[in-house]
Amino acid sequence: MPKTKTVCRFMLFFIMVMFLTGCWDRGELEDKSYVIGLGLDRSKQEGKIKVTMLLANPEVGSLQGGGGSTEKAREIISFDANDFIAAKATANSVISRSISYELLRIFIVSEEFARDPIFTSTFFEVLKDKEIRLNSYLAISKEKAAEYFLKNKPRMETRPHKYFQFMVDHGIENGLIPDSTLFRYFQSAERETDLFLAMYTTAKRLDNPRIQREDEYMAGELNATGELDDTQFIGSAVFKKGVMIDKLTGQETRTVNILDDTTNIKDILVNIPDPFLDDSNKQIAARIMKTRGNKIKMNLKGIRPKILITIPLEFEIMSNPSKTNYSNEKNRQKLRKHIAEHIEKMNEDLLKKSQTKLKGVPYPLPLYAKKYFRTIQEYKKFNWAKSYLRADIHVKAKITIVDYGKETNRPIKVGQ
């Protein structure tokens, strides 16, 4: 009996010691410097790349650091390196704190480097670093990434991680930029049957940009004035087999996002030509809501495969330039038909461009084709990449207008 008590005491002692060792590998927040954005450029020296790190100070703006901290919210460092993984050790020669990729939010790659065939082999190093999460985003900058980070100085958000989080999340919800996570990039590069879209951005605005519709711009083309940051996120860069080949405007990117059921777009605001006015400049403001997935039917037999895509969309009419009486059923039918034709034309024009210019579909449409084949061998023999280019594609928009807006009378003329 005494031996049993002794054994129990020793076991209890060891159990208590095990709980006490739970903090042996703890790390202090102030001991690390977190990379929020990582920029990649082509280096002047052959075989190397230029790495730019946007480092955030976690204490600035936090309760622990207090509101009166005199430390900088960010630091930017650029240097040449063999790869961006071992570059963490090199950066510690000038940065006092330990470099970490645990909170890495976004990769900024210059358009020049993204079009280089060596970009794919360089960027695949991402998969070898356990700190880098695949839900981080890939963005393409018009200028060099090092220049982009230096010119990007948000006025409202001093904390860089919050700035990129808000810009990316709201841009995806509005449909003006794609949901370009690293996971999607590597999936598309591995399949080689569809194209990948990465968000397009720049911190350099054009001098005299042409005024266009609200979603037809590319990053840098929106002539916004006032006290604001010059950085813009709109449009997308098109990748084929991991290398950039072209660009799409905000409108074209939004069209792809509506076609792609895997993109999380809640509701978007658009302008549509008013069918009751001859003036094309007078347009209706509307909110598009996508609450259901698209329906896709394919007939892949024969020389020209046939594809029918049905897009169910709900609309809220926000303005009425022509002062049309929408309580009239004929007017409602005319409006629904006009919106459907407008949506169908935009989608078919984009898909035609993807067949003739891009030489590939800019979202995972090939995944819907697999169910029409009994085996993987039959699917590979079909050769989607070539068959898609000669496919006969039609888009049908199923429009439901849930709100026609507030009914207003014609404005009274001055003097009456």
C-alpha positions in Angstrom: 0.0 0.0 0.0 2.8 2.5 0.8 4.4 1.7 -2.6 1.2 2.4 -4.3 0.9 5.8 -2.6 4.5 6.7 -3.6 3.9 5.7 -7.2 0.7 7.9 -7.3 2.6 10.8 -5.9 5.3 10.5 -8.5 2.7 10.3 -11.3 0.9 13.4 -9.9 4.3 15.2 -9.8 5.1 14.4 -13.4 1.7 15.4 -14.6 2.0 18.8 -12.9 5.5 19.3 -14.4 4.1 18.5 -17.9 1.6 21.4 -17.5 4.3 23.8 -16.4 6.3 23.2 -19.6 3.5 24.6 -21.8 5.2 28.0 -22.3 8.7 26.8 -23.0 8.6 28.0 -26.7 6.7 31.2 -26.1 7.7 34.3 -28.1 7.1 38.0 -27.4 5.2 40.0 -29.9 7.8 42.8 -29.9 10.6 40.3 -30.8 9.2 39.8 -34.3 8.9 41.9 -37.4 6.0 40.7 -39.5 6.0 40.9 -43.3 2.6 42.1 -44.5 3.4 42.5 -48.1 6.1 40.9 -50.2 7.2 42.5 -53.5 9.0 40.6 -56.3 10.9 42.2 -59.2 13.3 41.1 -61.8 16.9 41.7 -60.7 19.6 43.4 -62.8 21.8 40.5 -61.8 21.2 37.2 -63.7 19.8 34.4 -61.6 18.6 36.7 -58.8 15.3 38.5 -57.9 14.7 41.8 -56.1 12.8 41.2 -52.9 10.9 44.1 -51.2 9.4 43.6 -47.7 6.7 45.7 -46.2 7.2 45.2 -42.5 4.5 46.1 -40.0 5.1 47.2 -36.4 2.4 45.2 -34.4 2.6 47.6 -31.4 1.5 50.7 -33.4 -2.2 51.2 -33.0 -2.6 48.3 -30.6 -3.7 48.5 -26.9 -0.3 47.1 -25.8 1.6 49.8 -27.7 -0.8 52.7 -26.7 -2.0 55.5 -28.8 1.0 57.8 -28.3 3.7 55.5 -29.7 6.4 57.3 -31.6 7.5 54.2 -33.5 6.9 54.0 -37.2 3.9 51.9 -38.4 5.9 50.3 -41.2 9.3 49.7 -42.7 10.2 48.9 -46.3 13.4 47.2 -47.3 14.5 46.1 -50.8 17.5 44.0 -51.8 18.6 41.3 -54.4 18.4 37.7 -53.3 18.4 34.2 -54.7 14.8 33.6 -53.4 12.4 35.2 -51.0 12.6 32.3 -48.5 16.2 32.6 -47.5 15.9 36.4 -47.9 14.4 36.4 -44.3 17.9 35.7 -42.9 19.5 38.4 -45.2 17.0 41.0 -44.0 18.0 40.5 -40.4 21.3 42.1 -41.2 19.5 45.5 -41.3 16.3 44.7 -39.3 16.7 44.2 -35.6 13.7 41.9 -35.0 13.2 38.4 -36.3 11.5 38.4 -39.7 8.3 36.4 -40.0 5.9 35.5 -42.9 3.2 34.3 -40.6 1.0 37.4 -41.3 1.9 37.8 -44.9 -1.2 39.1 -46.6 -0.4 39.9 -50.2 2.3 39.3 -52.9 2.9 42.3 -55.2 4.6 41.3 -58.4 5.6 43.8 -61.1 4.0 43.3 -64.5 7.4 43.1 -66.1 8.5 40.1 -63.9 5.0 38.4 -64.1 5.4 38.2 -67.9 8.9 36.6 -67.6 8.8 32.8 -68.2 11.1 32.3 -65.2 8.4 33.8 -62.9 6.7 30.4 -62.5 9.7 28.5 -61.2 10.6 31.4 -58.9 7.1 31.8 -57.4 6.5 28.0 -56.8 9.0 28.4 -53.9 5.9 29.6 -52.0 4.9 26.0 -51.5 8.1 25.2 -49.6 7.7 27.8 -46.8 5.4 26.6 -44.0 4.8 30.2 -42.8 3.2 31.3 -46.0 -0.5 30.6 -46.1 -2.2 29.8 -49.4 -5.1 32.2 -48.7 -2.7 35.1 -49.2 -3.4 37.2 -52.4 -1.4 37.6 -55.6 -1.5 41.1 -57.1 0.2 42.5 -60.2 1.5 46.1 -60.1 2.0 48.3 -63.2 5.3 49.6 -61.9 8.0 47.8 -60.0 7.0 46.3 -56.7 9.7 48.2 -54.8 8.4 51.5 -56.2 4.8 50.5 -55.5 5.3 50.0 -51.8 7.2 53.3 -51.4 4.5 55.3 -53.2 1.6 53.5 -51.3 0.9 55.8 -48.4 -2.6 55.3 -47.1 -4.1 58.4 -45.3 -6.9 56.7 -43.5 -5.2 53.4 -42.5 -1.8 53.7 -40.9 -1.6 50.0 -40.3 -0.7 48.3 -43.6 -2.3 45.0 -42.8 -5.7 46.7 -42.3 -5.3 48.7 -45.5 -4.7 45.7 -47.8 -7.4 43.7 -46.0 -10.1 46.4 -46.6 -9.0 47.2 -50.2 -9.0 43.5 -51.2 -12.1 42.4 -49.4 -14.2 45.3 -50.7 -12.8 45.0 -54.2 -13.8 41.3 -54.4 -17.3 42.0 -53.1 -17.8 44.7 -55.7 -16.5 42.4 -58.5 -13.9 44.9 -59.7 -10.9 42.6 -58.8 -10.7 38.8 -58.8 -10.4 36.6 -55.8 -6.7 35.8 -56.6 -5.5 33.7 -53.7 -2.3 31.6 -54.0 -4.4 28.5 -53.8 -6.3 29.4 -56.9 -3.1 30.3 -58.8 -1.5 27.0 -58.1 -4.6 25.1 -58.9 -5.0 26.8 -62.3 -1.3 26.4 -63.1 -1.5 22.7 -62.4 -4.7 22.1 -64.4 -3.4 24.0 -67.5 -7.0 24.0 -68.9 -8.2 27.4 -67.7 -6.7 30.9 -67.1 -6.1 32.6 -63.8 -6.9 36.2 -63.0 -4.8 38.2 -60.5 -5.9 41.5 -59.2 -4.3 44.5 -60.9 -3.0 47.5 -58.9 -0.8 50.6 -59.2 0.3 53.6 -57.1 0.9 55.7 -60.2 -2.0 57.5 -61.8 -2.2 58.6 -65.5 -1.8 62.3 -66.1 -4.9 62.8 -68.3 -7.0 59.7 -68.1 -10.1 59.3 -70.3 -13.4 59.4 -68.5 -15.2 56.1 -68.9 -18.1 54.2 -67.3 -17.6 53.4 -63.6 -16.3 49.8 -64.2 -14.4 50.1 -67.5 -11.2 51.4 -65.9 -7.9 49.7 -65.3 -5.9 50.6 -62.2 -4.4 54.1 -62.6 -7.0 55.3 -65.1 -9.6 56.6 -62.6 -9.2 60.4 -62.4 -9.9 60.8 -58.7 -8.9 64.1 -57.0 -8.7 65.3 -53.5 -6.8 64.3 -50.3 -6.4 60.6 -51.1 -3.8 57.9 -51.8 -2.9 57.4 -55.4 -3.1 53.6 -55.1 -5.9 51.9 -57.1 -7.2 48.3 -57.3 -9.3 47.6 -60.4 -9.0 45.1 -63.3 -7.1 41.9 -63.5 -4.0 40.4 -65.0 -4.5 37.2 -67.0 -2.2 34.2 -66.4 -1.8 31.2 -68.6 0.3 28.2 -67.3 1.5 30.5 -64.5 2.8 33.4 -66.6 1.0 36.7 -67.3 -0.2 37.1 -70.9 -2.8 40.0 -70.9 -5.1 42.3 -68.8 -8.8 42.7 -68.3 -10.7 45.9 -67.4 -12.8 46.2 -64.3 -16.0 45.6 -66.3 -14.5 42.4 -67.9 -13.3 41.2 -64.5 -16.7 41.8 -63.0 -18.3 39.8 -65.8 -15.9 36.9 -65.1 -16.8 37.1 -61.3 -20.5 36.7 -62.2 -19.7 33.7 -64.3 -17.6 32.1 -61.6 -19.7 30.6 -58.9 -16.6 30.2 -56.6 -16.1 34.0 -56.3 -17.8 35.5 -53.3 -19.6 38.5 -54.7 -22.7 39.6 -52.7 -24.1 42.6 -54.5 -22.6 45.1 -57.0 -23.7 48.5 -58.3 -23.7 49.0 -62.1 -25.0 51.4 -64.7 -27.2 50.1 -67.6 -28.4 52.2 -70.6 -31.9 53.4 -70.1 -34.1 51.6 -72.8 -36.7 54.4 -72.6 -34.3 57.1 -73.7 -32.4 57.6 -77.0 -29.5 59.3 -75.2 -27.0 56.6 -74.4 -25.3 58.8 -71.7 -28.5 58.5 -69.6 -28.1 55.3 -67.6 -30.0 53.4 -64.9 -28.2 52.7 -61.6 -28.9 49.2 -60.4 -27.8 46.7 -57.8 -27.1 43.2 -59.0 -27.5 40.4 -56.5 -26.4 36.8 -57.2 -28.1 34.5 -54.8 -28.1 31.2 -56.9 -25.5 29.4 -58.9 -25.3 29.3 -62.7 -26.7 26.4 -64.7 -24.3 25.0 -67.4 -25.3 22.5 -70.1 -22.8 21.1 -72.6 -23.0 19.0 -75.7 -19.4 18.0 -76.3 -19.9 15.7 -79.2 -19.1 16.8 -82.8 -16.5 19.2 -84.2 -18.0 22.3 -82.4 -18.9 21.7 -78.8 -22.1 23.5 -77.6 -22.2 25.3 -74.2 -25.2 27.0 -72.7 -24.7 29.1 -69.6 -27.8 30.3 -67.7 -27.1 33.1 -65.2 -29.9 33.9 -62.6 -29.6 37.4 -61.3 -31.7 39.6 -59.1 -31.9 43.4 -59.7 -32.8 46.4 -57.7 -33.5 49.6 -59.8 -31.8 52.5 -58.0 -32.6 55.4 -60.4 -35.0 56.3 -63.2 -33.7 59.0 -65.5 -36.6 58.7 -68.0 -39.2 58.9 -65.2 -40.9 55.8 -66.6 -43.9 54.4 -64.8 -42.7 51.0 -63.8 -46.1 50.1 -62.3 -47.1 49.4 -66.0 -46.4 45.7 -66.8 -45.4 46.5 -70.4 -42.7 48.8 -69.2 -41.5 46.2 -66.7 -41.3 43.6 -69.4 -39.3 45.9 -71.7 -36.9 46.7 -68.9 -36.3 43.1 -68.0 -35.7 42.2 -71.7 -33.3 45.1 -72.1 -31.3 44.1 -69.0 -31.2 40.5 -70.1 -29.9 41.4 -73.5 -27.3 43.8 -72.0 -26.0 41.1 -69.6 -26.0 38.4 -72.4 -24.0 40.6 -74.8 -21.4 41.5 -72.2 -20.8 37.8 -71.3 -20.8 36.6 -74.9 -18.4 39.4 -75.9 -16.0 38.4 -73.1 -16.2 34.7 -73.9 -15.6 35.4 -77.6 -12.5 37.4 -76.6 -11.3 34.5 -74.4 -11.6 32.2 -77.4 -9.9 34.5 -80.0 -7.4 36.6 -78.0 -6.8 35.0 -74.6 -6.9 31.4 -76.0 -8.5 30.1 -72.8 -11.4 30.5 -70.5 -10.7 32.8 -67.5 -12.5 30.8 -64.8 -12.8 27.0 -64.0 -15.4 26.2 -66.6 -13.5 22.9 -67.6 -14.5 21.4 -64.3 -18.1 21.3 -65.4 -17.1 19.3 -68.5 -15.7 16.3 -66.6 -19.1 14.8 -65.8 -19.8 14.3 -69.5 -16.9 11.8 -69.8 -16.8 8.3 -68.3 -13.1 8.2 -67.7 -10.2 10.6 -67.2 -8.6 9.2 -70.3 -11.7 10.3 -72.4 -11.5 13.8 -70.9 -7.8 14.1 -71.7 -8.4 12.9 -75.3 -11.1 15.5 -75.7 -8.4 18.2 -75.1 -10.4 21.0 -73.6 -7.7 23.6 -74.3 -8.1 23.2 -78.1 -11.8 22.2 -78.1 -12.9 25.3 -76.2 -11.5 27.6 -78.9 -14.0 26.3 -81.4 -16.9 25.9 -79.0 -20.3 27.5 -79.7 -21.1 29.4 -76.5 -24.4 31.0 -75.6 -25.3 32.9 -72.4 -28.9 33.2 -71.2 -29.6 35.8 -68.4 -32.6 35.0 -66.2 -33.5 38.4 -64.7 -35.7 39.0 -61.7 -36.3 42.6 -60.7 -37.1 42.5 -57.0 -37.4 46.3 -56.6 -38.3 48.9 -59.2 -37.3 51.8 -56.9 -39.4 54.6 -55.5 -42.0 56.0 -57.8 -41.6 59.8 -58.4 -43.4 62.3 -60.5 -41.8 64.5 -63.1 -40.0 67.4 -61.5 -41.9 70.7 -61.5 -40.4 73.4 -63.8 -39.0 76.5 -62.2 -41.5 79.3 -62.1 -44.6 77.0 -61.9 
